[in-house]
Amino acid sequence: METALIKLTAPGTMKLLKELEAMKLLLILKTEHSEELHLSEKYAGKLPLQVAEKLQDHIENSRNEWNNNI
């Protein structure tokens, strides 16, 4: 058996695939609905909290240094 990743390009294709699955010709492993996400939504929660807090502190310190007179 082989596994293939496909992209549906026409309406009604999923119905056809489900009919093929009913005939035991293929097995649908997973369906995904890919929608455009904002980067903040896509990567939300990717950093551990401790790392995120250190990064936020570093950013604030950098901004404060930038605002100080040179």
mmCIF file as Biopython writes it, N, C-alpha, C and O atoms, coordinates in Angstrom:
data_model
#
loop_
_atom_site.group_PDB
_atom_site.id
_atom_site.type_symbol
_atom_site.label_atom_id
_atom_site.label_alt_id
_atom_site.label_comp_id
_atom_site.label_asym_id
_atom_site.label_entity_id
_atom_site.label_seq_id
_atom_site.pdbx_PDB_ins_code
_atom_site.Cartn_x
_atom_site.Cartn_y
_atom_site.Cartn_z
_atom_site.occupancy
_atom_site.B_iso_or_equiv
_atom_site.auth_seq_id
_atom_site.auth_asym_id
_atom_site.pdbx_PDB_model_num
ATOM 1   N N  . MET A ? 1  ? 0.839   -1.181 0.000  1.0 0.0 1  A 1 
ATOM 2   C CA . MET A ? 1  ? 0.000   0.000  0.000  1.0 0.0 1  A 1 
ATOM 3   C C  . MET A ? 1  ? 0.887   1.248  0.000  1.0 0.0 1  A 1 
ATOM 4   O O  . MET A ? 1  ? 1.963   1.264  0.598  1.0 0.0 1  A 1 
ATOM 5   N N  . GLU A ? 2  ? 0.420   2.267  -0.668 1.0 0.0 2  A 1 
ATOM 6   C CA . GLU A ? 2  ? 1.139   3.532  -0.722 1.0 0.0 2  A 1 
ATOM 7   C C  . GLU A ? 2  ? 0.278   4.626  -0.116 1.0 0.0 2  A 1 
ATOM 8   O O  . GLU A ? 2  ? -0.950  4.541  -0.123 1.0 0.0 2  A 1 
ATOM 9   N N  . THR A ? 3  ? 0.926   5.648  0.404  1.0 0.0 3  A 1 
ATOM 10  C CA . THR A ? 3  ? 0.231   6.817  0.934  1.0 0.0 3  A 1 
ATOM 11  C C  . THR A ? 3  ? 0.572   7.989  0.034  1.0 0.0 3  A 1 
ATOM 12  O O  . THR A ? 3  ? 1.729   8.193  -0.335 1.0 0.0 3  A 1 
ATOM 13  N N  . ALA A ? 4  ? -0.464  8.765  -0.318 1.0 0.0 4  A 1 
ATOM 14  C CA . ALA A ? 4  ? -0.263  9.921  -1.176 1.0 0.0 4  A 1 
ATOM 15  C C  . ALA A ? 4  ? -0.972  11.115 -0.575 1.0 0.0 4  A 1 
ATOM 16  O O  . ALA A ? 4  ? -2.063  10.989 -0.019 1.0 0.0 4  A 1 
ATOM 17  N N  . LEU A ? 5  ? -0.351  12.269 -0.689 1.0 0.0 5  A 1 
ATOM 18  C CA . LEU A ? 5  ? -0.950  13.527 -0.261 1.0 0.0 5  A 1 
ATOM 19  C C  . LEU A ? 5  ? -1.506  14.198 -1.499 1.0 0.0 5  A 1 
ATOM 20  O O  . LEU A ? 5  ? -0.792  14.384 -2.484 1.0 0.0 5  A 1 
ATOM 21  N N  . ILE A ? 6  ? -2.785  14.565 -1.452 1.0 0.0 6  A 1 
ATOM 22  C CA . ILE A ? 6  ? -3.408  15.193 -2.614 1.0 0.0 6  A 1 
ATOM 23  C C  . ILE A ? 6  ? -4.040  16.517 -2.219 1.0 0.0 6  A 1 
ATOM 24  O O  . ILE A ? 6  ? -4.370  16.744 -1.055 1.0 0.0 6  A 1 
ATOM 25  N N  . LYS A ? 7  ? -4.198  17.370 -3.193 1.0 0.0 7  A 1 
ATOM 26  C CA . LYS A ? 7  ? -4.869  18.645 -2.985 1.0 0.0 7  A 1 
ATOM 27  C C  . LYS A ? 7  ? -6.126  18.644 -3.848 1.0 0.0 7  A 1 
ATOM 28  O O  . LYS A ? 7  ? -6.054  18.423 -5.057 1.0 0.0 7  A 1 
ATOM 29  N N  . LEU A ? 8  ? -7.278  18.891 -3.225 1.0 0.0 8  A 1 
ATOM 30  C CA . LEU A ? 8  ? -8.534  18.903 -3.959 1.0 0.0 8  A 1 
ATOM 31  C C  . LEU A ? 8  ? -8.669  20.244 -4.666 1.0 0.0 8  A 1 
ATOM 32  O O  . LEU A ? 8  ? -8.529  21.302 -4.053 1.0 0.0 8  A 1 
ATOM 33  N N  . THR A ? 9  ? -8.944  20.183 -5.976 1.0 0.0 9  A 1 
ATOM 34  C CA . THR A ? 9  ? -8.983  21.408 -6.763 1.0 0.0 9  A 1 
ATOM 35  C C  . THR A ? 9  ? -10.355 21.716 -7.340 1.0 0.0 9  A 1 
ATOM 36  O O  . THR A ? 9  ? -10.535 22.749 -7.984 1.0 0.0 9  A 1 
ATOM 37  N N  . ALA A ? 10 ? -11.318 20.841 -7.120 1.0 0.0 10 A 1 
ATOM 38  C CA . ALA A ? 10 ? -12.650 21.079 -7.679 1.0 0.0 10 A 1 
ATOM 39  C C  . ALA A ? 10 ? -13.711 20.757 -6.634 1.0 0.0 10 A 1 
ATOM 40  O O  . ALA A ? 10 ? -13.533 19.839 -5.833 1.0 0.0 10 A 1 
ATOM 41  N N  . PRO A ? 11 ? -14.807 21.501 -6.636 1.0 0.0 11 A 1 
ATOM 42  C CA . PRO A ? 11 ? -15.894 21.196 -5.703 1.0 0.0 11 A 1 
ATOM 43  C C  . PRO A ? 11 ? -16.447 19.795 -5.997 1.0 0.0 11 A 1 
ATOM 44  O O  . PRO A ? 11 ? -16.504 19.368 -7.150 1.0 0.0 11 A 1 
ATOM 45  N N  . GLY A ? 12 ? -16.843 19.107 -4.960 1.0 0.0 12 A 1 
ATOM 46  C CA . GLY A ? 12 ? -17.415 17.779 -5.135 1.0 0.0 12 A 1 
ATOM 47  C C  . GLY A ? 12 ? -16.395 16.666 -5.135 1.0 0.0 12 A 1 
ATOM 48  O O  . GLY A ? 12 ? -16.763 15.492 -5.163 1.0 0.0 12 A 1 
ATOM 49  N N  . THR A ? 13 ? -15.116 17.009 -5.106 1.0 0.0 13 A 1 
ATOM 50  C CA . THR A ? 13 ? -14.084 15.975 -5.139 1.0 0.0 13 A 1 
ATOM 51  C C  . THR A ? 13 ? -14.107 15.140 -3.865 1.0 0.0 13 A 1 
ATOM 52  O O  . THR A ? 13 ? -13.894 13.928 -3.914 1.0 0.0 13 A 1 
ATOM 53  N N  . MET A ? 14 ? -14.362 15.772 -2.738 1.0 0.0 14 A 1 
ATOM 54  C CA . MET A ? 14 ? -14.388 15.022 -1.485 1.0 0.0 14 A 1 
ATOM 55  C C  . MET A ? 14 ? -15.513 13.994 -1.506 1.0 0.0 14 A 1 
ATOM 56  O O  . MET A ? 14 ? -15.359 12.894 -0.975 1.0 0.0 14 A 1 
ATOM 57  N N  . LYS A ? 15 ? -16.635 14.344 -2.111 1.0 0.0 15 A 1 
ATOM 58  C CA . LYS A ? 15 ? -17.750 13.389 -2.218 1.0 0.0 15 A 1 
ATOM 59  C C  . LYS A ? 15 ? -17.306 12.162 -3.013 1.0 0.0 15 A 1 
ATOM 60  O O  . LYS A ? 15 ? -17.607 11.029 -2.637 1.0 0.0 15 A 1 
ATOM 61  N N  . LEU A ? 16 ? -16.596 12.393 -4.105 1.0 0.0 16 A 1 
ATOM 62  C CA . LEU A ? 16 ? -16.092 11.293 -4.922 1.0 0.0 16 A 1 
ATOM 63  C C  . LEU A ? 16 ? -15.117 10.427 -4.125 1.0 0.0 16 A 1 
ATOM 64  O O  . LEU A ? 16 ? -15.167 9.199  -4.195 1.0 0.0 16 A 1 
ATOM 65  N N  . LEU A ? 17 ? -14.244 11.068 -3.380 1.0 0.0 17 A 1 
ATOM 66  C CA . LEU A ? 17 ? -13.284 10.314 -2.566 1.0 0.0 17 A 1 
ATOM 67  C C  . LEU A ? 17 ? -14.004 9.475  -1.507 1.0 0.0 17 A 1 
ATOM 68  O O  . LEU A ? 17 ? -13.616 8.339  -1.237 1.0 0.0 17 A 1 
ATOM 69  N N  . LYS A ? 18 ? -15.042 10.038 -0.917 1.0 0.0 18 A 1 
ATOM 70  C CA . LYS A ? 18 ? -15.801 9.283  0.089  1.0 0.0 18 A 1 
ATOM 71  C C  . LYS A ? 18 ? -16.514 8.093  -0.534 1.0 0.0 18 A 1 
ATOM 72  O O  . LYS A ? 18 ? -16.659 7.049  0.103  1.0 0.0 18 A 1 
ATOM 73  N N  . GLU A ? 19 ? -16.963 8.247  -1.783 1.0 0.0 19 A 1 
ATOM 74  C CA . GLU A ? 19 ? -17.571 7.112  -2.483 1.0 0.0 19 A 1 
ATOM 75  C C  . GLU A ? 19 ? -16.536 6.020  -2.746 1.0 0.0 19 A 1 
ATOM 76  O O  . GLU A ? 19 ? -16.835 4.833  -2.611 1.0 0.0 19 A 1 
ATOM 77  N N  . LEU A ? 20 ? -15.329 6.417  -3.119 1.0 0.0 20 A 1 
ATOM 78  C CA . LEU A ? 20 ? -14.244 5.448  -3.312 1.0 0.0 20 A 1 
ATOM 79  C C  . LEU A ? 20 ? -13.880 4.768  -2.000 1.0 0.0 20 A 1 
ATOM 80  O O  . LEU A ? 20 ? -13.543 3.584  -1.978 1.0 0.0 20 A 1 
ATOM 81  N N  . GLU A ? 21 ? -13.950 5.515  -0.917 1.0 0.0 21 A 1 
ATOM 82  C CA . GLU A ? 21 ? -13.676 4.928  0.395  1.0 0.0 21 A 1 
ATOM 83  C C  . GLU A ? 21 ? -14.758 3.910  0.748  1.0 0.0 21 A 1 
ATOM 84  O O  . GLU A ? 21 ? -14.451 2.860  1.312  1.0 0.0 21 A 1 
ATOM 85  N N  . ALA A ? 22 ? -16.015 4.204  0.427  1.0 0.0 22 A 1 
ATOM 86  C CA . ALA A ? 22 ? -17.116 3.276  0.696  1.0 0.0 22 A 1 
ATOM 87  C C  . ALA A ? 22 ? -16.944 1.980  -0.093 1.0 0.0 22 A 1 
ATOM 88  O O  . ALA A ? 22 ? -17.367 0.916  0.360  1.0 0.0 22 A 1 
ATOM 89  N N  . MET A ? 23 ? -16.328 2.065  -1.267 1.0 0.0 23 A 1 
ATOM 90  C CA . MET A ? 23 ? -16.074 0.871  -2.076 1.0 0.0 23 A 1 
ATOM 91  C C  . MET A ? 23 ? -14.787 0.160  -1.649 1.0 0.0 23 A 1 
ATOM 92  O O  . MET A ? 23 ? -14.359 -0.810 -2.274 1.0 0.0 23 A 1 
ATOM 93  N N  . LYS A ? 24 ? -14.181 0.664  -0.570 1.0 0.0 24 A 1 
ATOM 94  C CA . LYS A ? 24 ? -12.951 0.097  -0.015 1.0 0.0 24 A 1 
ATOM 95  C C  . LYS A ? 24 ? -11.780 0.150  -1.009 1.0 0.0 24 A 1 
ATOM 96  O O  . LYS A ? 24 ? -10.920 -0.732 -1.026 1.0 0.0 24 A 1 
ATOM 97  N N  . LEU A ? 25 ? -11.770 1.199  -1.830 1.0 0.0 25 A 1 
ATOM 98  C CA . LEU A ? 25 ? -10.667 1.396  -2.761 1.0 0.0 25 A 1 
ATOM 99  C C  . LEU A ? 25 ? -9.577  2.295  -2.189 1.0 0.0 25 A 1 
ATOM 100 O O  . LEU A ? 25 ? -8.427  2.250  -2.625 1.0 0.0 25 A 1 
ATOM 101 N N  . LEU A ? 26 ? -9.953  3.112  -1.207 1.0 0.0 26 A 1 
ATOM 102 C CA . LEU A ? 26 ? -8.979  3.959  -0.540 1.0 0.0 26 A 1 
ATOM 103 C C  . LEU A ? 26 ? -9.465  4.250  0.869  1.0 0.0 26 A 1 
ATOM 104 O O  . LEU A ? 26 ? -10.611 3.971  1.222  1.0 0.0 26 A 1 
ATOM 105 N N  . LEU A ? 27 ? -8.583  4.808  1.653  1.0 0.0 27 A 1 
ATOM 106 C CA . LEU A ? 27 ? -8.905  5.174  3.032  1.0 0.0 27 A 1 
ATOM 107 C C  . LEU A ? 27 ? -8.516  6.628  3.230  1.0 0.0 27 A 1 
ATOM 108 O O  . LEU A ? 27 ? -7.369  7.004  2.993  1.0 0.0 27 A 1 
ATOM 109 N N  . ILE A ? 28 ? -9.459  7.442  3.661  1.0 0.0 28 A 1 
ATOM 110 C CA . ILE A ? 28 ? -9.177  8.846  3.945  1.0 0.0 28 A 1 
ATOM 111 C C  . ILE A ? 28 ? -8.599  8.909  5.349  1.0 0.0 28 A 1 
ATOM 112 O O  . ILE A ? 28 ? -9.276  8.578  6.323  1.0 0.0 28 A 1 
ATOM 113 N N  . LEU A ? 29 ? -7.351  9.333  5.449  1.0 0.0 29 A 1 
ATOM 114 C CA . LEU A ? 29 ? -6.662  9.356  6.738  1.0 0.0 29 A 1 
ATOM 115 C C  . LEU A ? 29 ? -6.989  10.602 7.540  1.0 0.0 29 A 1 
ATOM 116 O O  . LEU A ? 29 ? -7.240  10.524 8.742  1.0 0.0 29 A 1 
ATOM 117 N N  . LYS A ? 30 ? -6.986  11.750 6.880  1.0 0.0 30 A 1 
ATOM 118 C CA . LYS A ? 30 ? -7.174  13.000 7.598  1.0 0.0 30 A 1 
ATOM 119 C C  . LYS A ? 30 ? -7.650  14.049 6.608  1.0 0.0 30 A 1 
ATOM 120 O O  . LYS A ? 30 ? -7.193  14.087 5.466  1.0 0.0 30 A 1 
ATOM 121 N N  . THR A ? 31 ? -8.552  14.887 7.041  1.0 0.0 31 A 1 
ATOM 122 C CA . THR A ? 31 ? -8.959  16.013 6.208  1.0 0.0 31 A 1 
ATOM 123 C C  . THR A ? 31 ? -8.560  17.282 6.914  1.0 0.0 31 A 1 
ATOM 124 O O  . THR A ? 31 ? -8.657  17.384 8.137  1.0 0.0 31 A 1 
ATOM 125 N N  . GLU A ? 32 ? -8.110  18.250 6.139  1.0 0.0 32 A 1 
ATOM 126 C CA . GLU A ? 32 ? -7.697  19.538 6.689  1.0 0.0 32 A 1 
ATOM 127 C C  . GLU A ? 32 ? -8.400  20.642 5.934  1.0 0.0 32 A 1 
ATOM 128 O O  . GLU A ? 32 ? -8.612  20.559 4.724  1.0 0.0 32 A 1 
ATOM 129 N N  . HIS A ? 33 ? -8.750  21.656 6.656  1.0 0.0 33 A 1 
ATOM 130 C CA . HIS A ? 33 ? -9.282  22.853 6.034  1.0 0.0 33 A 1 
ATOM 131 C C  . HIS A ? 33 ? -8.228  23.926 6.202  1.0 0.0 33 A 1 
ATOM 132 O O  . HIS A ? 33 ? -8.086  24.500 7.282  1.0 0.0 33 A 1 
ATOM 133 N N  . SER A ? 34 ? -7.489  24.198 5.144  1.0 0.0 34 A 1 
ATOM 134 C CA . SER A ? 34 ? -6.450  25.209 5.248  1.0 0.0 34 A 1 
ATOM 135 C C  . SER A ? 34 ? -7.048  26.572 4.936  1.0 0.0 34 A 1 
ATOM 136 O O  . SER A ? 34 ? -7.586  26.805 3.853  1.0 0.0 34 A 1 
ATOM 137 N N  . GLU A ? 35 ? -6.940  27.450 5.896  1.0 0.0 35 A 1 
ATOM 138 C CA . GLU A ? 35 ? -7.404  28.816 5.737  1.0 0.0 35 A 1 
ATOM 139 C C  . GLU A ? 35 ? -6.239  29.740 6.016  1.0 0.0 35 A 1 
ATOM 140 O O  . GLU A ? 35 ? -5.322  29.396 6.763  1.0 0.0 35 A 1 
ATOM 141 N N  . GLU A ? 36 ? -6.280  30.892 5.424  1.0 0.0 36 A 1 
ATOM 142 C CA . GLU A ? 36 ? -5.229  31.862 5.671  1.0 0.0 36 A 1 
ATOM 143 C C  . GLU A ? 36 ? -5.332  32.342 7.117  1.0 0.0 36 A 1 
ATOM 144 O O  . GLU A ? 36 ? -6.375  32.839 7.541  1.0 0.0 36 A 1 
ATOM 145 N N  . LEU A ? 37 ? -4.258  32.191 7.858  1.0 0.0 37 A 1 
ATOM 146 C CA . LEU A ? 37 ? -4.200  32.634 9.240  1.0 0.0 37 A 1 
ATOM 147 C C  . LEU A ? 37 ? -3.200  33.776 9.356  1.0 0.0 37 A 1 
ATOM 148 O O  . LEU A ? 37 ? -2.223  33.848 8.611  1.0 0.0 37 A 1 
ATOM 149 N N  . HIS A ? 38 ? -3.464  34.657 10.296 1.0 0.0 38 A 1 
ATOM 150 C CA . HIS A ? 38 ? -2.465  35.669 10.620 1.0 0.0 38 A 1 
ATOM 151 C C  . HIS A ? 38 ? -1.293  34.950 11.277 1.0 0.0 38 A 1 
ATOM 152 O O  . HIS A ? 38 ? -1.479  33.929 11.940 1.0 0.0 38 A 1 
ATOM 153 N N  . LEU A ? 39 ? -0.107  35.472 11.099 1.0 0.0 39 A 1 
ATOM 154 C CA . LEU A ? 39 ? 1.061   34.826 11.696 1.0 0.0 39 A 1 
ATOM 155 C C  . LEU A ? 39 ? 0.930   34.710 13.204 1.0 0.0 39 A 1 
ATOM 156 O O  . LEU A ? 39 ? 1.382   33.730 13.796 1.0 0.0 39 A 1 
ATOM 157 N N  . SER A ? 40 ? 0.305   35.721 13.839 1.0 0.0 40 A 1 
ATOM 158 C CA . SER A ? 40 ? 0.134   35.663 15.292 1.0 0.0 40 A 1 
ATOM 159 C C  . SER A ? 40 ? -0.750  34.493 15.695 1.0 0.0 40 A 1 
ATOM 160 O O  . SER A ? 40 ? -0.534  33.894 16.749 1.0 0.0 40 A 1 
ATOM 161 N N  . GLU A ? 41 ? -1.735  34.158 14.882 1.0 0.0 41 A 1 
ATOM 162 C CA . GLU A ? 41 ? -2.594  33.008 15.173 1.0 0.0 41 A 1 
ATOM 163 C C  . GLU A ? 41 ? -1.879  31.699 14.839 1.0 0.0 41 A 1 
ATOM 164 O O  . GLU A ? 41 ? -2.002  30.710 15.562 1.0 0.0 41 A 1 
ATOM 165 N N  . LYS A ? 42 ? -1.142  31.708 13.750 1.0 0.0 42 A 1 
ATOM 166 C CA . LYS A ? 42 ? -0.464  30.492 13.310 1.0 0.0 42 A 1 
ATOM 167 C C  . LYS A ? 42 ? 0.588   30.033 14.319 1.0 0.0 42 A 1 
ATOM 168 O O  . LYS A ? 42 ? 0.730   28.838 14.578 1.0 0.0 42 A 1 
ATOM 169 N N  . TYR A ? 43 ? 1.321   30.993 14.886 1.0 0.0 43 A 1 
ATOM 170 C CA . TYR A ? 43 ? 2.419   30.644 15.781 1.0 0.0 43 A 1 
ATOM 171 C C  . TYR A ? 43 ? 2.117   30.902 17.256 1.0 0.0 43 A 1 
ATOM 172 O O  . TYR A ? 43 ? 3.031   30.873 18.081 1.0 0.0 43 A 1 
ATOM 173 N N  . ALA A ? 44 ? 0.869   31.153 17.599 1.0 0.0 44 A 1 
ATOM 174 C CA . ALA A ? 44 ? 0.496   31.406 18.995 1.0 0.0 44 A 1 
ATOM 175 C C  . ALA A ? 44 ? 0.818   30.182 19.851 1.0 0.0 44 A 1 
ATOM 176 O O  . ALA A ? 44 ? 0.460   29.056 19.506 1.0 0.0 44 A 1 
ATOM 177 N N  . GLY A ? 45 ? 1.492   30.420 20.962 1.0 0.0 45 A 1 
ATOM 178 C CA . GLY A ? 45 ? 1.789   29.339 21.896 1.0 0.0 45 A 1 
ATOM 179 C C  . GLY A ? 45 ? 2.952   28.456 21.489 1.0 0.0 45 A 1 
ATOM 180 O O  . GLY A ? 45 ? 3.132   27.394 22.086 1.0 0.0 45 A 1 
ATOM 181 N N  . LYS A ? 46 ? 3.739   28.835 20.520 1.0 0.0 46 A 1 
ATOM 182 C CA . LYS A ? 46 ? 4.839   27.995 20.055 1.0 0.0 46 A 1 
ATOM 183 C C  . LYS A ? 46 ? 6.057   28.058 20.973 1.0 0.0 46 A 1 
ATOM 184 O O  . LYS A ? 46 ? 6.828   27.102 21.050 1.0 0.0 46 A 1 
ATOM 185 N N  . LEU A ? 47 ? 6.232   29.184 21.672 1.0 0.0 47 A 1 
ATOM 186 C CA . LEU A ? 47 ? 7.356   29.303 22.595 1.0 0.0 47 A 1 
ATOM 187 C C  . LEU A ? 47 ? 6.913   28.903 23.992 1.0 0.0 47 A 1 
ATOM 188 O O  . LEU A ? 47 ? 5.791   29.201 24.400 1.0 0.0 47 A 1 
ATOM 189 N N  . PRO A ? 48 ? 7.782   28.235 24.718 1.0 0.0 48 A 1 
ATOM 190 C CA . PRO A ? 48 ? 7.465   27.993 26.120 1.0 0.0 48 A 1 
ATOM 191 C C  . PRO A ? 48 ? 7.319   29.332 26.847 1.0 0.0 48 A 1 
ATOM 192 O O  . PRO A ? 48 ? 7.985   30.304 26.492 1.0 0.0 48 A 1 
ATOM 193 N N  . LEU A ? 49 ? 6.472   29.387 27.838 1.0 0.0 49 A 1 
ATOM 194 C CA . LEU A ? 49 ? 6.163   30.625 28.538 1.0 0.0 49 A 1 
ATOM 195 C C  . LEU A ? 49 ? 7.415   31.297 29.082 1.0 0.0 49 A 1 
ATOM 196 O O  . LEU A ? 49 ? 7.563   32.513 28.960 1.0 0.0 49 A 1 
ATOM 197 N N  . GLN A ? 50 ? 8.317   30.529 29.677 1.0 0.0 50 A 1 
ATOM 198 C CA . GLN A ? 50 ? 9.533   31.111 30.257 1.0 0.0 50 A 1 
ATOM 199 C C  . GLN A ? 50 ? 10.394  31.770 29.175 1.0 0.0 50 A 1 
ATOM 200 O O  . GLN A ? 50 ? 10.920  32.862 29.388 1.0 0.0 50 A 1 
ATOM 201 N N  . VAL A ? 51 ? 10.538  31.130 28.041 1.0 0.0 51 A 1 
ATOM 202 C CA . VAL A ? 51 ? 11.322  31.688 26.945 1.0 0.0 51 A 1 
ATOM 203 C C  . VAL A ? 51 ? 10.655  32.946 26.407 1.0 0.0 51 A 1 
ATOM 204 O O  . VAL A ? 51 ? 11.331  33.932 26.110 1.0 0.0 51 A 1 
ATOM 205 N N  . ALA A ? 52 ? 9.343   32.916 26.280 1.0 0.0 52 A 1 
ATOM 206 C CA . ALA A ? 52 ? 8.610   34.076 25.780 1.0 0.0 52 A 1 
ATOM 207 C C  . ALA A ? 52 ? 8.769   35.266 26.714 1.0 0.0 52 A 1 
ATOM 208 O O  . ALA A ? 52 ? 8.928   36.396 26.252 1.0 0.0 52 A 1 
ATOM 209 N N  . GLU A ? 53 ? 8.728   35.027 28.027 1.0 0.0 53 A 1 
ATOM 210 C CA . GLU A ? 53 ? 8.890   36.119 28.993 1.0 0.0 53 A 1 
ATOM 211 C C  . GLU A ? 53 ? 10.295  36.712 28.907 1.0 0.0 53 A 1 
ATOM 212 O O  . GLU A ? 53 ? 10.455  37.932 28.958 1.0 0.0 53 A 1 
ATOM 213 N N  . LYS A ? 54 ? 11.318  35.857 28.777 1.0 0.0 54 A 1 
ATOM 214 C CA . LYS A ? 54 ? 12.694  36.358 28.639 1.0 0.0 54 A 1 
ATOM 215 C C  . LYS A ? 54 ? 12.840  37.180 27.362 1.0 0.0 54 A 1 
ATOM 216 O O  . LYS A ? 54 ? 13.493  38.223 27.360 1.0 0.0 54 A 1 
ATOM 217 N N  . LEU A ? 55 ? 12.235  36.710 26.289 1.0 0.0 55 A 1 
ATOM 218 C CA . LEU A ? 55 ? 12.288  37.435 25.030 1.0 0.0 55 A 1 
ATOM 219 C C  . LEU A ? 55 ? 11.595  38.785 25.150 1.0 0.0 55 A 1 
ATOM 220 O O  . LEU A ? 55 ? 12.103  39.792 24.656 1.0 0.0 55 A 1 
ATOM 221 N N  . GLN A ? 56 ? 10.443  38.809 25.801 1.0 0.0 56 A 1 
ATOM 222 C CA . GLN A ? 56 ? 9.715   40.057 25.981 1.0 0.0 56 A 1 
ATOM 223 C C  . GLN A ? 56 ? 10.525  41.043 26.829 1.0 0.0 56 A 1 
ATOM 224 O O  . GLN A ? 56 ? 10.561  42.237 26.528 1.0 0.0 56 A 1 
ATOM 225 N N  . ASP A ? 57 ? 11.171  40.549 27.883 1.0 0.0 57 A 1 
ATOM 226 C CA . ASP A ? 57 ? 12.029  41.404 28.713 1.0 0.0 57 A 1 
ATOM 227 C C  . ASP A ? 57 ? 13.186  41.979 27.895 1.0 0.0 57 A 1 
ATOM 228 O O  . ASP A ? 57 ? 13.521  43.158 28.014 1.0 0.0 57 A 1 
ATOM 229 N N  . HIS A ? 58 ? 13.781  41.139 27.075 1.0 0.0 58 A 1 
ATOM 230 C CA . HIS A ? 58 ? 14.894  41.598 26.236 1.0 0.0 58 A 1 
ATOM 231 C C  . HIS A ? 58 ? 14.421  42.680 25.263 1.0 0.0 58 A 1 
ATOM 232 O O  . HIS A ? 58 ? 15.116  43.675 25.057 1.0 0.0 58 A 1 
ATOM 233 N N  . ILE A ? 59 ? 13.260  42.491 24.673 1.0 0.0 59 A 1 
ATOM 234 C CA . ILE A ? 59 ? 12.723  43.488 23.736 1.0 0.0 59 A 1 
ATOM 235 C C  . ILE A ? 59 ? 12.467  44.804 24.450 1.0 0.0 59 A 1 
ATOM 236 O O  . ILE A ? 59 ? 12.799  45.867 23.926 1.0 0.0 59 A 1 
ATOM 237 N N  . GLU A ? 60 ? 11.878  44.747 25.646 1.0 0.0 60 A 1 
ATOM 238 C CA . GLU A ? 60 ? 11.611  45.976 26.405 1.0 0.0 60 A 1 
ATOM 239 C C  . GLU A ? 60 ? 12.912  46.684 26.769 1.0 0.0 60 A 1 
ATOM 240 O O  . GLU A ? 60 ? 13.011  47.904 26.644 1.0 0.0 60 A 1 
ATOM 241 N N  . ASN A ? 61 ? 13.913  45.921 27.221 1.0 0.0 61 A 1 
ATOM 242 C CA . ASN A ? 61 ? 15.208  46.517 27.558 1.0 0.0 61 A 1 
ATOM 243 C C  . ASN A ? 61 ? 15.860  47.160 26.341 1.0 0.0 61 A 1 
ATOM 244 O O  . ASN A ? 61 ? 16.434  48.244 26.439 1.0 0.0 61 A 1 
ATOM 245 N N  . SER A ? 62 ? 15.771  46.494 25.200 1.0 0.0 62 A 1 
ATOM 246 C CA . SER A ? 62 ? 16.340  47.046 23.970 1.0 0.0 62 A 1 
ATOM 247 C C  . SER A ? 62 ? 15.664  48.355 23.593 1.0 0.0 62 A 1 
ATOM 248 O O  . SER A ? 62 ? 16.328  49.309 23.188 1.0 0.0 62 A 1 
ATOM 249 N N  . ARG A ? 63 ? 14.362  48.400 23.724 1.0 0.0 63 A 1 
ATOM 250 C CA . ARG A ? 63 ? 13.627  49.630 23.405 1.0 0.0 63 A 1 
ATOM 251 C C  . ARG A ? 63 ? 13.994  50.746 24.364 1.0 0.0 63 A 1 
ATOM 252 O O  . ARG A ? 63 ? 14.146  51.898 23.958 1.0 0.0 63 A 1 
ATOM 253 N N  . ASN A ? 64 ? 14.138  50.402 25.645 1.0 0.0 64 A 1 
ATOM 254 C CA . ASN A ? 64 ? 14.522  51.412 26.629 1.0 0.0 64 A 1 
ATOM 255 C C  . ASN A ? 64 ? 15.917  51.956 26.343 1.0 0.0 64 A 1 
ATOM 256 O O  . ASN A ? 64 ? 16.148  53.159 26.468 1.0 0.0 64 A 1 
ATOM 257 N N  . GLU A ? 65 ? 16.844  51.090 25.963 1.0 0.0 65 A 1 
ATOM 258 C CA . GLU A ? 65 ? 18.194  51.526 25.627 1.0 0.0 65 A 1 
ATOM 259 C C  . GLU A ? 65 ? 18.171  52.429 24.395 1.0 0.0 65 A 1 
ATOM 260 O O  . GLU A ? 65 ? 18.919  53.403 24.320 1.0 0.0 65 A 1 
ATOM 261 N N  . TRP A ? 66 ? 17.318  52.104 23.438 1.0 0.0 66 A 1 
ATOM 262 C CA . TRP A ? 66 ? 17.219  52.904 22.223 1.0 0.0 66 A 1 
ATOM 263 C C  . TRP A ? 66 ? 16.734  54.311 22.546 1.0 0.0 66 A 1 
ATOM 264 O O  . TRP A ? 66 ? 17.194  55.288 21.955 1.0 0.0 66 A 1 
ATOM 265 N N  . ASN A ? 67 ? 15.797  54.405 23.495 1.0 0.0 67 A 1 
ATOM 266 C CA . ASN A ? 67 ? 15.225  55.702 23.843 1.0 0.0 67 A 1 
ATOM 267 C C  . ASN A ? 67 ? 16.155  56.530 24.710 1.0 0.0 67 A 1 
ATOM 268 O O  . ASN A ? 67 ? 16.003  57.751 24.768 1.0 0.0 67 A 1 
ATOM 269 N N  . ASN A ? 68 ? 17.117  55.906 25.391 1.0 0.0 68 A 1 
ATOM 270 C CA . ASN A ? 68 ? 18.068  56.649 26.217 1.0 0.0 68 A 1 
ATOM 271 C C  . ASN A ? 68 ? 19.001  57.465 25.325 1.0 0.0 68 A 1 
ATOM 272 O O  . ASN A ? 68 ? 19.294  57.091 24.190 1.0 0.0 68 A 1 
ATOM 273 N N  . ASN A ? 69 ? 19.453  58.582 25.872 1.0 0.0 69 A 1 
ATOM 274 C CA . ASN A ? 69 ? 20.416  59.397 25.131 1.0 0.0 69 A 1 
ATOM 275 C C  . ASN A ? 69 ? 21.723  58.646 24.974 1.0 0.0 69 A 1 
ATOM 276 O O  . ASN A ? 69 ? 22.176  57.959 25.890 1.0 0.0 69 A 1 
ATOM 277 N N  . ILE A ? 70 ? 22.308  58.781 23.827 1.0 0.0 70 A 1 
ATOM 278 C CA . ILE A ? 70 ? 23.572  58.061 23.560 1.0 0.0 70 A 1 
ATOM 279 C C  . ILE A ? 70 ? 24.720  58.896 24.063 1.0 0.0 70 A 1 
ATOM 280 O O  . ILE A ? 70 ? 25.877  58.491 23.946 1.0 0.0 70 A 1 
#
